Amino acid sequence: MPKYLTFDCYGTLMNEDNTYDEVERLAKIIGVDPKKARARFIKYQDDPSNVHPYQDYDLLTRSNLINLDFQFDLDHQFEKYYVEVLMAHRELKPFPEVNETLHKLTDMGYKLIMMSNSSWDIIPYNADQLDAEFDIWTAEDVHVYKPDIKFFKRIQEHYGFTNENHIHIAQGYDTDIVTTNKLGWNSIWVNREYMKPTQAARPTHEIHTLDKVIDILS
């Protein structure tokens, strides 16, 4: 029987600080509060209402920068750096323990599947930083973003997941753990920031770095 592991990408495998650091760098150039710019960029990115109707991730990023211009009462200041922000996102690095953990999971016989709120002009650059082979599904493939349950159901139907052959691994509580709870999936929450759940949903397991999945799955 095949054994499947599905992964959230950003925050679970890849550290997004490079993107957020770039937003802060640009804010300094523009002359506005870098920490506020970072926080507002992340808030817009994480708000599900901003991805309906569907738009590709590059357009979502551009809309995010346009929103920063609006928030700071600016005229085309953040938006003109749209390409620089996308390039920063392409250049993300994995968390320190990730590649060694992926090697171990592959050796244990798991098929690795990535489910990412990304697009195909970005995700190959991120995947190249990972020393493991993945099947990759992006929001562009299914035309919805997590936490939309349609994303999860599409992948489940494609592979035939059951709780005997599959577990989902993610840092995103709102984007992943809440929806997997609704579907009854087994899950591992990689709670890197030691967050408190904001809803009733709970993961099957909770860890704080990815390497701890080995203890659970062994």
N, C-alpha and C positions, 0 to 999 in steps of 0.2 A: 504493500500500500504506500503511495506517495505521502511524504510528510511536507507540509507547506508552512512557511512563515511569511506573513505579510508585514511590511514595515511602512510606517510614515517616514518621510525623508528628512525634512527640515526640522531641526530640534532633536531628532532621534538619532539619525546618522550624521547629518551635516550641521555644523555650527553656523548659524546665520549672522553672527556678529559682524562679519565682513561687510554685509549689505548695510546693516544699521550703522556701522562705523563710517561708511561712505556717506550716508545721509547726514551724520553729525559733521563730517568734514565739509560737506557742501554748505551746511547751515552756517558754519564759521566763515566761509568765503562770502556768503550772502549777507551775513551780519545779523542773524537771528539766533535765539537760544538753541544750542545744539541738542540739549537733553529733551526740550519740548518737541523739537522736530523729530527726534528719534521716537519718542513716545507716541506722537500723533501718527507717524508713518506706520508703526506697529498696530495701533488701534484700528486704523483704516484697513490694513491688510487682514486683520483678524475678524472683521465685521462681516458676517455672512450676507447681510443686506446689500453689500457692495458688489456682489457677484451674480446678481439677478437683474436682468437676463445675463446669460453666460457671456463672458469675454475672455479672450486668451490672456495668459499671465502677463505678457509684455504690455498689453493695453491696460490691464489692471494696475500695473506699476505706474504707467503714465498717468492714469487717473488719480492714483495716490499722490503723485507729485503735484498735479494740478490742484488737488485738495489742499496740499501743504501751502501752495501759493495763496489759495483762498483764506486758509486759516491765519496766515501771517500778513494778509492784505498786501500781497506782492503781485507783480505783473510778470509772469513767465520767467521766474527766477529759478525755482526748483525744476520746473518742467524741462528747461533747456539742458539739464544734466541727465535726462532720461537714459541715454546710452551708457553713461558712466555708472549709473545705478544697476542697470542690467548686467554690465560687465562685472561689477562687484559680486553680483549674485552667481554668475558663472564661476567665479573664482573661490567659492566656499571650500573649506577644508573639513574633513571628518573630525569628530571628537577623538581624542587620543586613543581610546580603548576600542574604537569601532572595528578597524581592519583586522586586528588579531581575533576579535570575537567572531567576525564573519567567517574567517578561515576555520575556526573551530566548528561553527554551525554547519558549514559546508561539509567538513569531514564527518559530521554526525549524520549526514545524509539528507539534510533539509534542502528543499527547493526554496529559493529566496525570491520574493515578489515585492516590488516597490509600488506603493500607492501614493502619488504625490500631487499636491496642488501646484503643479508647475506646467510647463509646456515644452515642446520638443526643440525649441531654439535655445533652451537653457539646460534641461535635465541631462543631456549627454555629457556636458562638461562636469557636472556634479558626479555623475556615475563613474567617470574616468578616475576619480579620486578614491574609489572604493575597490579594494582588492578582492572582489568576488563577483560572480556572474548573477545578474538579476533579470527576471522579467520585469519590465517597467510599464506601469500604467499612469497616465497623467490626466489632469482635468481636461486637457485638450482632447484626449481619446474618448471621454465619456460625456463631455460638454456639461459637466457639473463639477462643483468643488465640494470637498468634504467641509462640513459634516453631512451633506446631502446623502440620504440613505441609498439613492440610486447608484452612486459610485460604488458603495460596498456590495450591493446586490449584484451589480454587473460582474464584479470580480468573483463573487461567490458562485454565481451561475456558470461562469466560464471554467472554473477549476473543480467545482463540486465539493466545496468545503463542508466538512462536518467538524464537530468538536473532538472527534477522534483523530483527524488528520491535519488539523490547522489551528494556529494561534496567531493573533494580531499583536504587534509590538509597536508602541507609539508613545511619543512625548505629549502629543496634543490631547488634553482632556476633553475640551469642548469639541474639537474637530474629529476626534477618533473614539475616545473611550465612551462617550455618551451614546454615539450611534452603535458601536459594537455591542454595548449593553442592551440596546433595544432589539438587536438582532439575535441576542443570546450567544454571541461569539465568546470564546475564551480570549482573554487579553492580558497583556503585560504593559503596565503603565510605567514608562521610563521618566519618572518624576524628578528631573534634574534640578528643578528649582524648589523642591520640597513644598509644592503648592497644596492647598486644601481644596478638596472637591467643591465645586459650586452648585452641583445638582445631586440628586439621589444616586446617580449611576456610580458604580464601583467596578474597578478592574478585577480580574481573577487574581492577579498578582501585582505588586508594586515594588519597583526597584528605583535606584537613583543613578546608576550608570549601566550602560548596555552589557558590560561583561558579566553582570550578575544573572543574565538570562541562562547562562550555562548551568548554574546550580539548579535552576528551575526545570530545565529541559533534560538534564542528565538522568 
